Amino acid sequence: MVNWVVSLAGPRRISLEPCPLDPLGPGQVRIRTCYSGISAGTELTLYRGSNPRLNKDWDDAARMFVPRQAAASYPLVGFGYEEVGEIVELAPDVADRRAGQLVWGIWGHRAEAVVPADSVYPLPAGLDPLAAVFARPGAIALTAVLAGDLHLGDWVAVFGQGVIGLLATRLAVLSGARVAAVDRVPARLAHAGRFGARLVVDAGAESAATALRRVTGGRGADVCLELSGMYPALHEAIRATTHAGRVVAAGFYQGQADALGLGEEFHHNRIQLVAAQVSGPTPVPGMAGRWTGARVTHTFMDLVAEGSVDPLPLVSHVVDASAVADALALLDRGDPDVLQVVLRF
């Protein structure tokens, strides 16, 4: 018997490779993967070779990146964090799961996985399994919304209407904010309108900062959520924010910030710049003890299960896992018609 796993041999060198099946240990379950979503952020940085973890080491104690002592470790095997599958085998001591049960969690792009039973969660009854690949992207979006500390009636601009940006737009609308969606792709702005955005701004046609000040009587957005990971967008989000307002930088920025001018509106308008990152025991600063990572993820999935958030329209491509190289190349090209790409095992 053989398993199959996605392997990255180097920048833009990706394939589906055979590997041994893992043995089943106490407290574990074996899952056969149905779907695994591809992240157009973190995974693309690995695919392109721009992720800082490829050329630096993360010092857990100091919480700093430090110079790497060795070359990047290739191959990178089984990365990925948007999975849903079926339990096919249980350890004898697992009592709260059953064979045939559909579950979601994180186990990477692989045909089968052996994981602790308590690290995967049952799919809500009646929910399309494809919806569960959005658990982690939804948690990232909700983390950004929580970090923004939105209030009823606030004007909130969401920069970047990819998968996570669109989910953040919907979550911000649910919070009671008046939401402006900013992007350069008309089809994505159309999705944002269907998700409840009151204003859509084509950043290729007009300044988002000008549009936000126009709609707010000159004041600017109370909060801007920047989810594109692009420095020019972060700069424009700062320009669009009212005096002493908040900008949440939730994108995964790469390289040097040449397009970010912190001596301009950031300095003169005293903008509060907050980083949002989903990992860790307390992903939302100031909410430790209340909003754990688990609570964030399960809250998003509850919203999906009750119908408040419908992520399925964001699935643009479902491809066989054997075509993973084509799938990553499609995302890498930045085709405007591509949103959530899913591997089918």
VMD Tcl script that draws the C-alpha trace (Angstrom):
set ca {
  {0.00 0.00 0.00}
  {1.24 3.50 -0.82}
  {0.23 7.01 0.11}
  {0.57 10.12 -2.06}
  {1.83 13.52 -0.91}
  {2.53 16.89 -2.51}
  {6.26 17.60 -2.53}
  {8.13 20.81 -3.34}
  {11.64 19.99 -4.62}
  {12.59 23.66 -5.04}
  {11.07 26.95 -6.23}
  {8.32 26.14 -8.77}
  {9.24 22.42 -8.74}
  {6.18 20.66 -7.33}
  {4.68 17.21 -7.83}
  {2.56 14.49 -6.27}
  {4.89 11.77 -4.99}
  {4.41 8.29 -3.46}
  {5.27 7.78 0.20}
  {4.76 5.03 2.81}
  {1.53 4.80 4.80}
  {1.92 5.94 8.40}
  {1.13 3.43 11.17}
  {-1.89 4.10 13.38}
  {-1.03 4.82 17.03}
  {-3.03 5.29 20.23}
  {-5.53 8.15 20.13}
  {-5.18 8.51 16.37}
  {-7.39 8.18 13.31}
  {-6.59 7.54 9.66}
  {-8.22 9.96 7.24}
  {-8.67 9.58 3.51}
  {-8.59 13.07 2.03}
  {-11.51 14.26 -0.08}
  {-10.41 17.84 -0.74}
  {-7.44 20.04 0.11}
  {-7.53 23.76 -0.62}
  {-4.47 25.63 -1.86}
  {-3.55 28.87 -0.12}
  {-2.85 31.68 -2.57}
  {-0.76 33.41 0.12}
  {1.52 31.30 2.29}
  {1.74 28.38 -0.13}
  {2.62 30.63 -3.05}
  {5.48 32.13 -1.02}
  {6.86 28.61 -0.56}
  {6.27 27.76 -4.21}
  {8.02 30.94 -5.37}
  {10.83 30.62 -2.81}
  {10.14 33.98 -1.16}
  {9.00 32.74 2.26}
  {11.46 33.96 4.93}
  {11.49 30.52 6.55}
  {13.33 29.21 3.50}
  {16.42 31.36 4.11}
  {16.18 32.27 7.80}
  {15.51 30.33 11.00}
  {12.77 31.25 13.44}
  {14.03 31.42 17.03}
  {11.03 30.38 19.16}
  {12.53 31.67 22.41}
  {13.50 35.11 21.07}
  {10.57 35.24 18.60}
  {12.91 36.54 15.93}
  {14.18 35.44 12.55}
  {17.93 34.78 12.67}
  {20.45 33.99 9.91}
  {20.08 30.46 8.60}
  {23.08 28.21 9.07}
  {22.22 25.81 6.23}
  {20.56 25.93 2.84}
  {16.79 25.66 2.53}
  {15.61 22.15 3.34}
  {14.09 20.58 0.25}
  {11.95 18.75 -0.45}
  {9.13 20.37 1.52}
  {6.60 17.59 1.92}
  {2.90 17.74 2.72}
  {2.43 21.44 3.38}
  {-1.14 22.74 3.19}
  {-3.77 23.69 5.78}
  {-7.26 23.44 4.27}
  {-8.33 19.78 4.38}
  {-11.52 17.72 4.61}
  {-11.75 13.94 4.50}
  {-13.30 10.71 5.72}
  {-12.17 8.68 8.71}
  {-11.33 5.18 7.49}
  {-9.64 3.71 10.58}
  {-9.59 4.43 14.32}
  {-7.29 3.39 17.14}
  {-9.10 1.13 19.68}
  {-9.03 3.87 22.34}
  {-10.81 6.48 20.18}
  {-14.44 6.68 21.30}
  {-15.73 10.02 19.99}
  {-15.13 9.46 16.27}
  {-16.43 6.80 13.88}
  {-15.43 5.21 10.60}
  {-17.08 6.91 7.64}
  {-17.35 10.25 9.45}
  {-16.44 13.34 7.42}
  {-14.06 15.66 9.27}
  {-12.12 18.85 8.64}
  {-8.76 20.01 9.94}
  {-5.14 20.50 8.93}
  {-3.05 17.59 7.69}
  {-1.55 18.86 4.44}
  {-1.84 17.90 0.79}
  {-1.77 14.12 1.06}
  {-4.10 11.28 0.06}
  {-4.20 9.80 3.57}
  {-3.11 11.09 6.96}
  {-2.78 9.71 10.47}
  {-3.55 12.42 13.04}
  {-4.67 12.73 16.67}
  {-8.44 12.21 16.84}
  {-8.91 15.44 18.77}
  {-7.22 17.51 16.05}
  {-10.02 16.99 13.51}
  {-13.66 18.03 13.73}
  {-16.90 16.54 12.39}
  {-18.44 18.18 9.36}
  {-21.78 19.78 10.33}
  {-24.75 17.79 9.08}
  {-25.88 18.77 5.61}
  {-22.83 20.93 4.85}
  {-21.13 20.46 1.49}
  {-17.65 19.01 2.24}
  {-16.08 21.63 -0.06}
  {-17.13 24.34 2.40}
  {-14.80 22.89 5.04}
  {-11.66 23.77 3.06}
  {-12.41 27.37 4.07}
  {-12.00 26.76 7.82}
  {-8.45 28.12 7.99}
  {-8.87 30.98 5.47}
  {-12.02 31.93 7.34}
  {-10.12 31.96 10.62}
  {-7.50 34.25 9.07}
  {-10.24 36.60 7.89}
  {-12.00 36.57 11.26}
  {-8.71 37.25 13.05}
  {-8.26 40.38 10.94}
  {-11.83 41.52 11.65}
  {-11.41 40.97 15.39}
  {-8.08 42.82 15.37}
  {-9.84 45.74 13.69}
  {-12.15 46.14 16.71}
  {-15.06 47.06 14.44}
  {-18.18 48.76 15.73}
  {-21.74 49.15 14.49}
  {-21.82 51.92 11.92}
  {-18.06 52.09 11.31}
  {-16.85 52.58 7.76}
  {-14.43 49.72 7.12}
  {-12.41 49.27 3.94}
  {-11.13 45.81 3.02}
  {-8.14 45.98 0.66}
  {-7.72 42.86 -1.46}
  {-10.72 40.77 -2.49}
  {-9.10 37.39 -2.88}
  {-10.54 34.49 -0.89}
  {-9.54 35.82 2.54}
  {-10.43 39.41 1.67}
  {-13.88 38.40 0.47}
  {-14.48 36.37 3.63}
  {-13.34 39.37 5.69}
  {-15.76 41.58 3.74}
  {-18.64 39.26 4.63}
  {-17.59 39.02 8.30}
  {-17.21 42.80 8.57}
  {-20.72 43.22 7.15}
  {-22.03 40.76 9.74}
  {-20.36 42.85 12.45}
  {-22.52 45.83 11.51}
  {-19.85 47.82 9.69}
  {-20.44 49.70 6.47}
  {-17.94 48.01 4.22}
  {-16.01 49.27 1.21}
  {-14.28 46.57 -0.86}
  {-11.11 47.53 -2.75}
  {-9.54 45.52 -5.57}
  {-8.51 45.77 -9.22}
  {-10.54 42.78 -10.47}
  {-14.19 43.54 -11.40}
  {-15.34 39.95 -10.83}
  {-13.99 40.01 -7.28}
  {-15.67 43.34 -6.61}
  {-18.91 41.80 -7.85}
  {-18.49 39.00 -5.28}
  {-17.92 41.66 -2.61}
  {-21.17 43.37 -3.56}
  {-23.03 40.09 -3.19}
  {-21.38 39.63 0.21}
  {-22.87 42.95 1.34}
  {-20.23 45.61 0.60}
  {-21.91 49.04 0.35}
  {-19.13 50.46 -1.80}
  {-16.77 48.78 -4.26}
  {-13.65 50.59 -5.42}
  {-11.72 49.61 -8.52}
  {-8.20 50.50 -7.37}
  {-7.03 50.52 -10.96}
  {-9.46 53.29 -11.84}
  {-9.48 55.55 -8.77}
  {-7.79 56.18 -5.46}
  {-9.39 54.21 -2.66}
  {-8.38 56.94 -0.20}
  {-10.23 59.54 -2.26}
  {-13.31 57.31 -2.58}
  {-13.39 56.62 1.17}
  {-13.09 60.28 2.06}
  {-15.82 61.15 -0.42}
  {-18.31 58.65 1.03}
  {-17.51 59.63 4.64}
  {-17.79 63.38 4.21}
  {-14.02 63.84 4.17}
  {-13.31 61.87 7.33}
  {-11.93 58.60 5.92}
  {-12.45 54.99 6.97}
  {-12.55 54.21 10.67}
  {-10.70 50.95 10.05}
  {-8.92 49.49 7.03}
  {-8.14 45.79 6.73}
  {-5.26 45.12 4.32}
  {-5.38 41.54 3.05}
  {-3.66 41.68 -0.33}
  {-0.13 41.45 1.07}
  {0.98 44.21 -1.30}
  {2.91 47.22 0.01}
  {1.22 49.76 -2.30}
  {-2.15 48.57 -0.98}
  {-0.96 48.94 2.61}
  {0.20 52.47 1.83}
  {-3.19 53.30 0.27}
  {-5.01 51.76 3.26}
  {-3.08 54.11 5.55}
  {-4.01 57.06 3.29}
  {-7.69 56.01 3.39}
  {-7.90 55.91 7.20}
  {-9.23 58.69 9.37}
  {-7.06 60.58 11.86}
  {-6.08 58.23 14.71}
  {-7.86 55.35 12.95}
  {-6.66 51.77 12.69}
  {-5.10 49.77 9.86}
  {-4.85 46.00 10.25}
  {-1.99 44.56 8.21}
  {-3.06 40.95 7.74}
  {-1.42 40.14 4.39}
  {1.79 38.11 4.15}
  {4.16 40.79 2.83}
  {7.25 39.73 0.88}
  {10.50 41.56 0.23}
  {11.33 45.15 1.10}
  {8.63 47.78 1.60}
  {9.72 50.19 -1.13}
  {6.17 51.43 -1.79}
  {5.38 52.18 1.87}
  {5.85 55.81 2.87}
  {5.61 55.97 6.67}
  {6.62 59.63 6.74}
  {3.39 60.66 5.04}
  {-0.20 59.99 6.24}
  {0.91 57.33 8.72}
  {2.98 59.89 10.63}
  {0.81 62.98 10.19}
  {-2.52 61.27 10.92}
  {-1.19 59.18 13.82}
  {-2.47 55.94 12.31}
  {-2.53 52.88 14.52}
  {-0.99 50.00 12.55}
  {-1.77 46.52 13.90}
  {-0.50 43.17 12.64}
  {-2.93 40.25 12.52}
  {-1.67 36.68 12.28}
  {-3.78 33.60 12.95}
  {-1.11 31.37 14.53}
  {-0.38 31.08 18.23}
  {-2.46 30.65 21.38}
  {-3.74 34.25 21.37}
  {-4.10 35.36 17.74}
  {-5.95 38.58 18.61}
  {-3.94 41.03 20.76}
  {-5.95 42.38 23.69}
  {-8.36 39.42 23.62}
  {-6.19 36.80 25.32}
  {-8.24 34.36 27.37}
  {-11.35 34.93 25.25}
  {-10.46 34.51 21.57}
  {-8.22 31.50 21.22}
  {-7.24 30.12 17.82}
  {-9.70 27.27 18.28}
  {-12.55 29.65 19.09}
  {-11.81 31.77 16.02}
  {-11.87 28.76 13.69}
  {-14.97 27.17 15.19}
  {-16.82 30.48 15.18}
  {-16.20 30.82 11.46}
  {-17.37 27.27 10.79}
  {-20.49 27.90 12.91}
  {-21.28 30.91 10.70}
  {-20.87 28.73 7.62}
  {-23.06 25.97 9.07}
  {-25.87 28.40 9.92}
  {-25.74 30.00 6.49}
  {-24.45 33.44 7.50}
  {-21.34 32.91 5.35}
  {-21.48 30.94 2.11}
  {-17.93 30.36 0.82}
  {-18.84 27.93 -1.97}
  {-19.15 30.64 -4.68}
  {-15.45 31.33 -4.11}
  {-14.40 27.88 -5.37}
  {-13.20 28.61 -8.89}
  {-11.26 25.42 -9.68}
  {-11.37 21.81 -8.44}
  {-8.58 19.72 -9.97}
  {-7.24 16.22 -9.44}
  {-4.31 16.15 -7.01}
  {-2.12 14.71 -9.77}
  {-2.44 18.11 -11.49}
  {-1.00 20.03 -8.52}
  {1.81 21.50 -10.65}
  {-0.74 23.00 -13.04}
  {-2.82 24.26 -10.10}
  {0.09 26.12 -8.49}
  {1.20 27.52 -11.83}
  {-2.34 28.83 -12.37}
  {-2.24 30.66 -9.03}
  {1.30 31.87 -9.68}
  {0.23 33.57 -12.92}
  {-2.33 35.67 -11.03}
  {-5.23 34.95 -13.38}
  {-8.07 37.28 -12.28}
  {-10.63 34.49 -12.69}
  {-8.91 32.30 -10.09}
  {-10.06 32.36 -6.47}
  {-10.06 29.17 -4.39}
  {-8.26 26.28 -6.07}
  {-8.98 22.87 -4.54}
  {-7.16 19.56 -4.98}
  {-9.44 16.54 -5.25}
  {-7.98 13.27 -3.96}
}
mol new
graphics top color blue
foreach p $ca { graphics top sphere $p radius 0.5 }
foreach p [lrange $ca 0 end-1] q [lrange $ca 1 end] { graphics top cylinder $p $q radius 0.2 }
display resetview
